[in-house]
Amino acid sequence: MNTQINDLRADMQAQFAQMRERIHELSERVARIETRLDIAADPAGDLDG
């Protein structure tokens, strides 16, 4: 049983690492898009106008 739990934990950690890498890639891509569009990088933005 402990082996199964350890295997599941290792699998989850690997999946989380892949997700962190993908999020990092997407963050870089958004930064490049903002740069090309000359948009200030403000994640909250001014929604009130």
C-alpha distance matrix in Angstrom:
0.0 3.8 5.3 5.2 6.4 8.7 9.9 10.7 12.4 14.3 15.4 16.6 18.4 20.1 21.2 22.6 24.4 26.0 27.0 28.6 30.4 31.7 32.8 34.7 36.3 37.4 38.8 40.8 42.1 43.2 44.9 46.8 47.8 49.0 51.0 52.6 53.5 54.7 52.5 51.6 47.9 47.5 44.1 45.4 48.8 51.7 51.2 54.3 56.7
3.8 0.0 3.8 5.4 5.0 6.1 8.5 9.8 10.4 12.1 14.1 15.1 16.3 18.2 19.8 20.8 22.4 24.3 25.5 26.6 28.5 30.2 31.2 32.7 34.6 35.9 37.0 38.9 40.5 41.6 43.1 45.1 46.3 47.3 49.2 51.0 52.0 52.9 50.8 49.7 46.0 45.6 42.4 43.7 47.2 50.2 50.0 53.1 55.4
5.3 3.8 0.0 3.8 5.4 5.0 6.0 8.5 9.7 10.4 12.2 14.1 15.2 16.4 18.3 19.8 21.0 22.6 24.2 25.6 27.0 28.7 30.1 31.5 33.1 34.6 35.9 37.7 39.1 40.5 42.0 43.7 45.0 46.4 48.0 49.7 50.9 52.0 50.1 49.2 45.5 45.4 42.2 43.9 47.2 50.4 50.2 53.5 55.5
5.2 5.4 3.8 0.0 3.8 5.4 5.0 6.1 8.5 9.8 10.5 12.2 14.1 15.3 16.4 18.2 19.9 21.1 22.5 24.2 25.8 27.0 28.4 30.2 31.6 32.9 34.4 36.3 37.4 38.7 40.5 42.3 43.3 44.7 46.6 48.1 49.1 50.3 48.3 47.6 43.9 43.8 40.5 42.0 45.3 48.4 48.0 51.3 53.4
6.4 5.0 5.4 3.8 0.0 3.8 5.4 5.1 6.1 8.6 9.8 10.4 12.2 14.2 15.2 16.3 18.2 19.9 20.8 22.3 24.3 25.6 26.6 28.4 30.2 31.3 32.5 34.6 35.9 37.0 38.6 40.6 41.7 42.8 44.7 46.4 47.3 48.4 46.2 45.3 41.6 41.2 37.9 39.3 42.7 45.7 45.4 48.6 50.8
8.7 6.1 5.0 5.4 3.8 0.0 3.8 5.4 5.0 6.1 8.6 9.8 10.4 12.3 14.2 15.2 16.4 18.4 19.8 20.9 22.6 24.4 25.5 26.9 28.7 30.2 31.3 33.1 34.7 35.9 37.4 39.2 40.6 41.7 43.4 45.2 46.3 47.3 45.3 44.3 40.6 40.5 37.4 39.1 42.4 45.6 45.6 48.8 50.9
9.9 8.5 6.0 5.0 5.4 3.8 0.0 3.8 5.4 5.1 6.2 8.6 9.9 10.6 12.4 14.2 15.4 16.7 18.4 20.0 21.3 22.7 24.4 25.9 27.2 28.8 30.3 31.9 33.2 34.7 36.3 37.9 39.2 40.6 42.3 43.8 45.0 46.3 44.4 43.8 40.1 40.2 37.1 39.0 42.1 45.4 45.3 48.7 50.5
10.7 9.8 8.5 6.1 5.1 5.4 3.8 0.0 3.8 5.5 5.0 6.1 8.6 9.8 10.5 12.2 14.2 15.3 16.4 18.2 20.0 21.0 22.3 24.2 25.7 26.8 28.3 30.3 31.4 32.6 34.5 36.2 37.2 38.6 40.5 42.0 43.0 44.2 42.2 41.6 37.9 37.8 34.5 36.2 39.3 42.6 42.2 45.5 47.5
12.4 10.4 9.7 8.5 6.1 5.0 5.4 3.8 0.0 3.8 5.4 5.1 6.1 8.6 9.8 10.4 12.2 14.3 15.2 16.3 18.3 19.9 20.8 22.4 24.3 25.6 26.6 28.6 30.2 31.2 32.8 34.7 35.9 37.0 38.8 40.6 41.6 42.6 40.5 39.6 35.9 35.7 32.5 34.2 37.5 40.7 40.6 43.9 45.9
14.3 12.1 10.4 9.8 8.6 6.1 5.1 5.5 3.8 0.0 3.8 5.4 5.1 6.2 8.6 9.9 10.6 12.5 14.3 15.3 16.6 18.5 20.0 21.1 22.8 24.5 25.7 27.3 28.8 30.3 31.7 33.4 34.8 36.1 37.7 39.4 40.7 41.7 39.9 39.1 35.4 35.7 32.7 34.8 37.9 41.3 41.4 44.8 46.6
15.4 14.1 12.2 10.5 9.8 8.6 6.2 5.0 5.4 3.8 0.0 3.8 5.4 5.1 6.2 8.6 9.9 10.7 12.4 14.3 15.5 16.6 18.4 20.0 21.2 22.6 24.3 26.0 27.1 28.6 30.4 31.9 33.1 34.6 36.3 37.8 39.0 40.3 38.5 38.0 34.4 34.7 31.6 33.7 36.7 40.1 39.9 43.4 45.1
16.6 15.1 14.1 12.2 10.4 9.8 8.6 6.1 5.1 5.4 3.8 0.0 3.8 5.4 5.0 6.1 8.5 9.8 10.4 12.2 14.2 15.2 16.3 18.2 19.9 20.9 22.2 24.3 25.5 26.6 28.4 30.3 31.3 32.5 34.5 36.1 37.0 38.2 36.1 35.5 31.8 31.8 28.6 30.5 33.6 36.9 36.7 40.1 41.9
18.4 16.3 15.2 14.1 12.2 10.4 9.9 8.6 6.1 5.1 5.4 3.8 0.0 3.8 5.4 5.1 6.1 8.7 9.8 10.5 12.3 14.2 15.2 16.4 18.4 19.9 20.9 22.7 24.3 25.6 26.9 28.8 30.2 31.3 33.0 34.8 36.0 36.9 35.0 34.1 30.4 30.6 27.6 29.7 32.9 36.3 36.5 40.0 41.6
20.1 18.2 16.4 15.3 14.2 12.3 10.6 9.8 8.6 6.2 5.1 5.4 3.8 0.0 3.8 5.5 5.1 6.3 8.7 9.9 10.7 12.5 14.3 15.4 16.7 18.5 20.0 21.4 22.8 24.5 25.9 27.4 28.8 30.4 31.8 33.4 34.8 35.9 34.4 33.8 30.2 30.9 28.0 30.5 33.3 36.9 37.1 40.7 42.1
21.2 19.8 18.3 16.4 15.2 14.2 12.4 10.5 9.8 8.6 6.2 5.0 5.4 3.8 0.0 3.8 5.4 5.1 6.2 8.7 9.9 10.6 12.3 14.2 15.3 16.5 18.3 20.1 21.0 22.4 24.3 25.9 26.9 28.4 30.3 31.6 32.8 34.1 32.4 32.0 28.5 28.9 25.9 28.2 31.0 34.4 34.4 38.0 39.4
22.6 20.8 19.8 18.2 16.3 15.2 14.2 12.2 10.4 9.9 8.6 6.1 5.1 5.5 3.8 0.0 3.8 5.4 5.0 6.1 8.6 9.8 10.4 12.2 14.1 15.2 16.2 18.4 19.8 20.8 22.4 24.4 25.5 26.6 28.5 30.2 31.2 32.2 30.3 29.6 25.9 26.1 23.1 25.3 28.3 31.7 31.9 35.4 36.9
24.4 22.4 21.0 19.9 18.2 16.4 15.4 14.2 12.2 10.6 9.9 8.5 6.1 5.1 5.4 3.8 0.0 3.8 5.4 5.1 6.2 8.7 9.9 10.6 12.4 14.3 15.3 16.7 18.5 20.0 21.2 22.9 24.5 25.8 27.2 28.9 30.3 31.2 29.7 28.9 25.4 26.1 23.4 26.0 28.8 32.5 33.0 36.5 37.8
26.0 24.3 22.6 21.1 19.9 18.4 16.7 15.3 14.3 12.5 10.7 9.8 8.7 6.3 5.1 5.4 3.8 0.0 3.8 5.5 5.1 6.2 8.6 9.8 10.6 12.3 14.2 15.5 16.5 18.4 20.0 21.3 22.6 24.3 25.8 27.2 28.6 29.9 28.5 28.3 24.9 25.8 23.1 25.9 28.4 32.1 32.4 36.0 37.1
27.0 25.5 24.2 22.5 20.8 19.8 18.4 16.4 15.2 14.3 12.4 10.4 9.8 8.7 6.2 5.0 5.4 3.8 0.0 3.8 5.4 5.1 6.1 8.5 9.8 10.4 12.1 14.2 15.1 16.3 18.2 19.9 20.9 22.2 24.2 25.7 26.6 27.9 26.1 25.8 22.3 22.9 20.0 22.6 25.1 28.7 28.9 32.5 33.7
28.6 26.6 25.6 24.2 22.3 20.9 20.0 18.2 16.3 15.3 14.3 12.2 10.5 9.9 8.7 6.1 5.1 5.5 3.8 0.0 3.8 5.5 5.1 6.1 8.6 9.9 10.4 12.4 14.2 15.3 16.5 18.5 19.9 20.9 22.5 24.5 25.6 26.4 24.7 23.9 20.3 21.0 18.4 21.1 23.8 27.5 28.1 31.7 32.7
30.4 28.5 27.0 25.8 24.3 22.6 21.3 20.0 18.3 16.6 15.5 14.2 12.3 10.7 9.9 8.6 6.2 5.1 5.4 3.8 0.0 3.8 5.5 5.1 6.2 8.7 9.9 10.7 12.4 14.4 15.4 16.8 18.6 20.1 21.3 22.9 24.5 25.5 24.2 23.9 20.5 21.8 19.6 22.8 25.0 28.8 29.5 33.2 33.9
31.7 30.2 28.7 27.0 25.6 24.4 22.7 21.0 19.9 18.5 16.6 15.2 14.2 12.5 10.6 9.8 8.7 6.2 5.1 5.5 3.8 0.0 3.8 5.3 5.0 6.2 8.5 9.9 10.5 12.3 14.2 15.4 16.5 18.3 19.9 21.1 22.5 23.9 22.6 22.7 19.4 20.7 18.3 21.4 23.4 27.1 27.5 31.3 31.9
32.8 31.2 30.1 28.4 26.6 25.5 24.4 22.3 20.8 20.0 18.4 16.3 15.2 14.3 12.3 10.4 9.9 8.6 6.1 5.1 5.5 3.8 0.0 3.8 5.4 5.1 6.1 8.6 9.7 10.4 12.2 14.2 15.2 16.3 18.2 19.9 20.8 21.9 20.1 19.8 16.4 17.3 14.8 17.8 20.0 23.7 24.2 27.9 28.7
34.7 32.7 31.5 30.2 28.4 26.9 25.9 24.2 22.4 21.1 20.0 18.2 16.4 15.4 14.2 12.2 10.6 9.8 8.5 6.1 5.1 5.3 3.8 0.0 3.8 5.4 5.1 6.3 8.6 9.9 10.6 12.5 14.3 15.3 16.6 18.6 20.0 20.7 19.3 18.8 15.4 16.9 15.1 18.5 20.5 24.2 25.3 28.9 29.4
36.3 34.6 33.1 31.6 30.2 28.7 27.2 25.7 24.3 22.8 21.2 19.9 18.4 16.7 15.3 14.1 12.4 10.6 9.8 8.6 6.2 5.0 5.4 3.8 0.0 3.8 5.5 5.2 6.2 8.8 10.0 10.8 12.5 14.3 15.4 16.7 18.5 19.7 18.9 19.1 16.1 18.2 16.5 20.1 21.6 25.3 26.2 29.9 30.0
37.4 35.9 34.6 32.9 31.3 30.2 28.8 26.8 25.6 24.5 22.6 20.9 19.9 18.5 16.5 15.2 14.3 12.3 10.4 9.9 8.7 6.2 5.1 5.4 3.8 0.0 3.8 5.4 4.9 6.1 8.5 9.8 10.4 12.2 14.1 15.2 16.3 17.8 16.5 17.0 14.1 15.8 13.9 17.3 18.6 22.3 22.9 26.6 26.8
38.8 37.0 35.9 34.4 32.5 31.3 30.3 28.3 26.6 25.7 24.3 22.2 20.9 20.0 18.3 16.2 15.3 14.2 12.1 10.4 9.9 8.5 6.1 5.1 5.5 3.8 0.0 3.8 5.4 5.2 6.2 8.7 9.9 10.5 12.3 14.3 15.3 16.0 14.4 14.2 11.0 12.7 11.1 14.7 16.2 19.9 21.0 24.7 24.8
40.8 38.9 37.7 36.3 34.6 33.1 31.9 30.3 28.6 27.3 26.0 24.3 22.7 21.4 20.1 18.4 16.7 15.5 14.2 12.4 10.7 9.9 8.6 6.3 5.2 5.4 3.8 0.0 3.8 5.5 5.1 6.3 8.7 9.9 10.5 12.5 14.3 15.0 14.2 14.3 11.6 14.3 13.6 17.4 18.3 21.9 23.4 26.9 26.6
42.1 40.5 39.1 37.4 35.9 34.7 33.2 31.4 30.2 28.8 27.1 25.5 24.3 22.8 21.0 19.8 18.5 16.5 15.1 14.2 12.4 10.5 9.7 8.6 6.2 4.9 5.4 3.8 0.0 3.8 5.4 5.1 6.3 8.6 9.8 10.7 12.3 13.9 13.4 14.5 12.3 15.0 14.3 17.9 18.3 21.8 22.9 26.4 25.9
43.2 41.6 40.5 38.7 37.0 35.9 34.7 32.6 31.2 30.3 28.6 26.6 25.6 24.5 22.4 20.8 20.0 18.4 16.3 15.3 14.4 12.3 10.4 9.9 8.8 6.1 5.2 5.5 3.8 0.0 3.8 5.4 5.0 6.1 8.5 9.8 10.4 11.8 10.5 11.4 9.2 11.6 10.8 14.3 14.5 18.0 19.1 22.6 22.1
44.9 43.1 42.0 40.5 38.6 37.4 36.3 34.5 32.8 31.7 30.4 28.4 26.9 25.9 24.3 22.4 21.2 20.0 18.2 16.5 15.4 14.2 12.2 10.6 10.0 8.5 6.2 5.1 5.4 3.8 0.0 3.8 5.5 5.1 6.1 8.7 9.9 10.1 9.2 9.5 7.4 10.6 10.9 14.5 14.6 18.0 19.8 23.1 22.3
46.8 45.1 43.7 42.3 40.6 39.2 37.9 36.2 34.7 33.4 31.9 30.3 28.8 27.4 25.9 24.4 22.9 21.3 19.9 18.5 16.8 15.4 14.2 12.5 10.8 9.8 8.7 6.3 5.1 5.4 3.8 0.0 3.8 5.4 5.0 6.2 8.6 9.6 10.0 11.3 10.3 13.8 14.3 17.9 17.5 20.6 22.3 25.5 24.4
47.8 46.3 45.0 43.3 41.7 40.6 39.2 37.2 35.9 34.8 33.1 31.3 30.2 28.8 26.9 25.5 24.5 22.6 20.9 19.9 18.6 16.5 15.2 14.3 12.5 10.4 9.9 8.7 6.3 5.0 5.5 3.8 0.0 3.8 5.3 5.1 6.1 8.3 8.4 10.7 10.2 13.2 13.6 16.8 15.9 18.9 20.1 23.3 22.0
49.0 47.3 46.4 44.7 42.8 41.7 40.6 38.6 37.0 36.1 34.6 32.5 31.3 30.4 28.4 26.6 25.8 24.3 22.2 20.9 20.1 18.3 16.3 15.3 14.3 12.2 10.5 9.9 8.6 6.1 5.1 5.4 3.8 0.0 3.8 5.5 5.1 5.7 4.9 6.9 6.8 10.0 11.2 14.2 12.9 15.7 17.4 20.5 19.0
51.0 49.2 48.0 46.6 44.7 43.4 42.3 40.5 38.8 37.7 36.3 34.5 33.0 31.8 30.3 28.5 27.2 25.8 24.2 22.5 21.3 19.9 18.2 16.6 15.4 14.1 12.3 10.5 9.8 8.5 6.1 5.0 5.3 3.8 0.0 3.8 5.4 4.8 6.2 7.9 8.5 12.1 13.9 17.0 15.7 18.3 20.4 23.2 21.5
52.6 51.0 49.7 48.1 46.4 45.2 43.8 42.0 40.6 39.4 37.8 36.1 34.8 33.4 31.6 30.2 28.9 27.2 25.7 24.5 22.9 21.1 19.9 18.6 16.7 15.2 14.3 12.5 10.7 9.8 8.7 6.2 5.1 5.5 3.8 0.0 3.8 5.4 7.8 10.6 11.7 15.0 16.6 19.5 17.8 20.2 21.8 24.6 22.6
53.5 52.0 50.9 49.1 47.3 46.3 45.0 43.0 41.6 40.7 39.0 37.0 36.0 34.8 32.8 31.2 30.3 28.6 26.6 25.6 24.5 22.5 20.8 20.0 18.5 16.3 15.3 14.3 12.3 10.4 9.9 8.6 6.1 5.1 5.4 3.8 0.0 3.8 5.5 9.0 10.7 13.5 15.2 17.5 15.3 17.3 18.7 21.3 19.1
54.7 52.9 52.0 50.3 48.4 47.3 46.3 44.2 42.6 41.7 40.3 38.2 36.9 35.9 34.1 32.2 31.2 29.9 27.9 26.4 25.5 23.9 21.9 20.7 19.7 17.8 16.0 15.0 13.9 11.8 10.1 9.6 8.3 5.7 4.8 5.4 3.8 0.0 3.8 6.6 9.2 12.1 14.5 16.8 14.5 16.2 18.4 20.6 18.3
52.5 50.8 50.1 48.3 46.2 45.3 44.4 42.2 40.5 39.9 38.5 36.1 35.0 34.4 32.4 30.3 29.7 28.5 26.1 24.7 24.2 22.6 20.1 19.3 18.9 16.5 14.4 14.2 13.4 10.5 9.2 10.0 8.4 4.9 6.2 7.8 5.5 3.8 0.0 3.8 6.2 8.6 11.0 13.0 10.7 12.7 14.8 17.3 15.3
51.6 49.7 49.2 47.6 45.3 44.3 43.8 41.6 39.6 39.1 38.0 35.5 34.1 33.8 32.0 29.6 28.9 28.3 25.8 23.9 23.9 22.7 19.8 18.8 19.1 17.0 14.2 14.3 14.5 11.4 9.5 11.3 10.7 6.9 7.9 10.6 9.0 6.6 3.8 0.0 3.8 5.9 9.1 11.1 9.1 11.3 14.1 16.5 14.9
47.9 46.0 45.5 43.9 41.6 40.6 40.1 37.9 35.9 35.4 34.4 31.8 30.4 30.2 28.5 25.9 25.4 24.9 22.3 20.3 20.5 19.4 16.4 15.4 16.1 14.1 11.0 11.6 12.3 9.2 7.4 10.3 10.2 6.8 8.5 11.7 10.7 9.2 6.2 3.8 0.0 3.8 6.3 9.1 8.5 11.6 14.2 17.0 16.2
47.5 45.6 45.4 43.8 41.2 40.5 40.2 37.8 35.7 35.7 34.7 31.8 30.6 30.9 28.9 26.1 26.1 25.8 22.9 21.0 21.8 20.7 17.3 16.9 18.2 15.8 12.7 14.3 15.0 11.6 10.6 13.8 13.2 10.0 12.1 15.0 13.5 12.1 8.6 5.9 3.8 0.0 3.8 5.6 5.3 8.5 11.2 14.0 13.8
44.1 42.4 42.2 40.5 37.9 37.4 37.1 34.5 32.5 32.7 31.6 28.6 27.6 28.0 25.9 23.1 23.4 23.1 20.0 18.4 19.6 18.3 14.8 15.1 16.5 13.9 11.1 13.6 14.3 10.8 10.9 14.3 13.6 11.2 13.9 16.6 15.2 14.5 11.0 9.1 6.3 3.8 0.0 3.8 5.6 9.3 10.9 14.2 14.9
45.4 43.7 43.9 42.0 39.3 39.1 39.0 36.2 34.2 34.8 33.7 30.5 29.7 30.5 28.2 25.3 26.0 25.9 22.6 21.1 22.8 21.4 17.8 18.5 20.1 17.3 14.7 17.4 17.9 14.3 14.5 17.9 16.8 14.2 17.0 19.5 17.5 16.8 13.0 11.1 9.1 5.6 3.8 0.0 3.8 6.7 8.1 11.1 12.4
48.8 47.2 47.2 45.3 42.7 42.4 42.1 39.3 37.5 37.9 36.7 33.6 32.9 33.3 31.0 28.3 28.8 28.4 25.1 23.8 25.0 23.4 20.0 20.5 21.6 18.6 16.2 18.3 18.3 14.5 14.6 17.5 15.9 12.9 15.7 17.8 15.3 14.5 10.7 9.1 8.5 5.3 5.6 3.8 0.0 3.8 5.9 8.9 9.3
51.7 50.2 50.4 48.4 45.7 45.6 45.4 42.6 40.7 41.3 40.1 36.9 36.3 36.9 34.4 31.7 32.5 32.1 28.7 27.5 28.8 27.1 23.7 24.2 25.3 22.3 19.9 21.9 21.8 18.0 18.0 20.6 18.9 15.7 18.3 20.2 17.3 16.2 12.7 11.3 11.6 8.5 9.3 6.7 3.8 0.0 3.8 5.5 5.9
51.2 50.0 50.2 48.0 45.4 45.6 45.3 42.2 40.6 41.4 39.9 36.7 36.5 37.1 34.4 31.9 33.0 32.4 28.9 28.1 29.5 27.5 24.2 25.3 26.2 22.9 21.0 23.4 22.9 19.1 19.8 22.3 20.1 17.4 20.4 21.8 18.7 18.4 14.8 14.1 14.2 11.2 10.9 8.1 5.9 3.8 0.0 3.8 5.5
54.3 53.1 53.5 51.3 48.6 48.8 48.7 45.5 43.9 44.8 43.4 40.1 40.0 40.7 38.0 35.4 36.5 36.0 32.5 31.7 33.2 31.3 27.9 28.9 29.9 26.6 24.7 26.9 26.4 22.6 23.1 25.5 23.3 20.5 23.2 24.6 21.3 20.6 17.3 16.5 17.0 14.0 14.2 11.1 8.9 5.5 3.8 0.0 3.8
56.7 55.4 55.5 53.4 50.8 50.9 50.5 47.5 45.9 46.6 45.1 41.9 41.6 42.1 39.4 36.9 37.8 37.1 33.7 32.7 33.9 31.9 28.7 29.4 30.0 26.8 24.8 26.6 25.9 22.1 22.3 24.4 22.0 19.0 21.5 22.6 19.1 18.3 15.3 14.9 16.2 13.8 14.9 12.4 9.3 5.9 5.5 3.8 0.0
